[in-house]
């Protein structure tokens, strides 16, 4: 997603919230809880699925999953916006940190946590 597209989405989201006078409800605490609720709704779609079933979604299931992903993403964007966190910068910084914690030459092909090989 380009930075311009993200900024346009943030602007649309801010306007959506402003038009409904919902800023008063969008504390970081409330947004974090709402995001987790939506993430749980996403998980429900995969809860008892096999690995293969989780990859081969019907068109209807795929649309439902897309809606839950969108809900989770919107709350993530909103909490970052309320807290003044640039998600693009934060993601790059976290990838840099993870590159140090998980050097490719040590972890390639392994799912071990970094504390298991330090």
Backbone torsions as a table, in degrees:
resi	resn	phi	psi	omega
1	UNK	NA	126.1	179.9
2	UNK	-71.4	157.1	179.8
3	UNK	-61.0	-37.6	179.4
4	UNK	-63.2	-40.9	179.4
5	UNK	-67.1	-38.2	177.7
6	UNK	-65.4	-43.8	178.3
7	UNK	-62.8	-40.0	177.9
8	UNK	-64.4	-40.4	177.7
9	UNK	-65.7	-42.6	177.4
10	UNK	-60.6	-42.7	178.9
11	UNK	-62.5	-42.7	178.6
12	UNK	-64.3	-41.7	179.4
13	UNK	-64.8	-44.1	177.8
14	UNK	-58.5	-44.2	179.9
15	UNK	-65.5	-42.0	177.7
16	UNK	-57.3	-46.7	-179.6
17	UNK	-67.1	-44.7	-178.2
18	UNK	-61.5	-43.7	-179.3
19	UNK	-60.6	-26.8	-177.7
20	UNK	-100.7	0.3	-178.2
21	UNK	55.7	46.4	-178.6
22	UNK	-98.4	-2.9	179.2
23	UNK	-53.9	-36.0	-177.7
24	UNK	-60.7	-23.3	-178.6
25	UNK	-97.8	-9.5	-171.1
26	UNK	-95.0	57.9	171.9
27	UNK	-75.9	155.9	175.9
28	UNK	-53.2	-40.8	178.8
29	UNK	-59.7	-50.2	-178.3
30	UNK	-65.2	-40.4	180.0
31	UNK	-67.3	-39.2	177.8
32	UNK	-63.1	-43.1	179.3
33	UNK	-65.9	-41.8	178.9
34	UNK	-63.1	-38.9	179.2
35	UNK	-63.1	-42.0	-179.7
36	UNK	-67.3	-37.6	176.2
37	UNK	-60.1	-45.3	179.3
38	UNK	-66.0	-38.5	177.3
39	UNK	-63.2	-37.6	177.4
40	UNK	-65.5	-38.2	177.0
41	UNK	-64.7	-34.6	174.6
42	UNK	-63.2	-46.7	-178.5
43	UNK	-59.9	-35.1	180.0
44	UNK	-55.0	-33.2	-178.8
45	UNK	-68.2	-19.5	-176.9
46	UNK	-114.4	-3.8	-167.3
47	UNK	-49.2	-48.1	-176.1
48	UNK	-113.5	12.8	-179.6
49	UNK	-76.9	149.2	171.4
50	UNK	-75.6	170.7	176.6
51	UNK	-56.5	-45.9	-178.8
52	UNK	-64.0	-45.9	179.5
53	UNK	-60.7	-34.8	-179.3
54	UNK	-69.5	-20.0	178.8
55	UNK	-95.7	-26.5	-176.0
56	UNK	-105.8	73.9	-176.9
57	UNK	-84.4	142.4	171.7
58	UNK	-67.6	165.2	179.5
59	UNK	-60.2	-40.6	-180.0
60	UNK	-65.9	-46.1	179.8
61	UNK	-64.6	-40.5	178.8
62	UNK	-60.2	-40.3	178.2
63	UNK	-66.1	-41.9	178.0
64	UNK	-62.4	-43.2	178.1
65	UNK	-63.5	-41.2	178.4
66	UNK	-59.8	-40.0	179.0
67	UNK	-64.6	-41.8	179.3
68	UNK	-69.1	-38.7	175.0
69	UNK	-61.6	-42.5	179.6
70	UNK	-63.5	-44.1	178.5
71	UNK	-59.2	-45.7	180.0
72	UNK	-63.4	-43.6	-179.8
73	UNK	-63.0	-42.6	-179.4
74	UNK	-62.9	-43.8	177.9
75	UNK	-66.8	-37.0	175.9
76	UNK	-61.1	-47.7	177.7
77	UNK	-60.2	-42.4	-176.7
78	UNK	-65.6	-45.3	-179.3
79	UNK	-66.0	-39.2	177.1
80	UNK	-62.6	-41.6	180.0
81	UNK	-64.2	-46.0	180.0
82	UNK	-60.6	-36.8	-178.7
83	UNK	-88.6	-3.0	179.9
84	UNK	70.9	32.5	179.2
85	UNK	-101.8	125.5	175.3
86	UNK	-82.4	109.5	-175.5
87	UNK	-64.2	-33.7	178.6
88	UNK	-64.3	-49.1	178.2
89	UNK	-62.6	-42.8	-179.8
90	UNK	-63.3	-39.5	179.5
91	UNK	-66.3	-42.4	177.7
92	UNK	-62.2	-43.2	179.4
93	UNK	-63.2	-40.0	-179.8
94	UNK	-69.1	-38.7	176.3
95	UNK	-62.8	-41.5	176.9
96	UNK	-60.6	-44.5	178.5
97	UNK	-62.3	-44.7	-179.8
98	UNK	-66.2	-31.4	177.2
99	UNK	-63.3	-34.1	176.9
100	UNK	-75.5	-39.3	-179.4
101	UNK	-72.7	-30.8	-176.2
102	UNK	-126.1	70.9	179.5
103	UNK	-62.2	132.7	-175.1
104	UNK	-53.7	-39.8	-177.0
105	UNK	-66.6	-20.2	179.6
106	UNK	-96.8	-29.2	-169.7
107	UNK	-113.9	-3.7	-177.4
108	UNK	-49.6	123.4	178.0
109	UNK	79.2	3.6	-177.8
110	UNK	-114.3	145.5	175.2
111	UNK	-107.0	17.7	-179.5
112	UNK	-69.5	144.1	174.6
113	UNK	-70.3	150.0	-176.1
114	UNK	-56.8	-28.2	179.8
115	UNK	-68.8	-15.4	-177.9
116	UNK	-85.7	-11.5	-177.4
117	UNK	-130.2	1.6	-179.9
118	UNK	-66.0	NA	NA
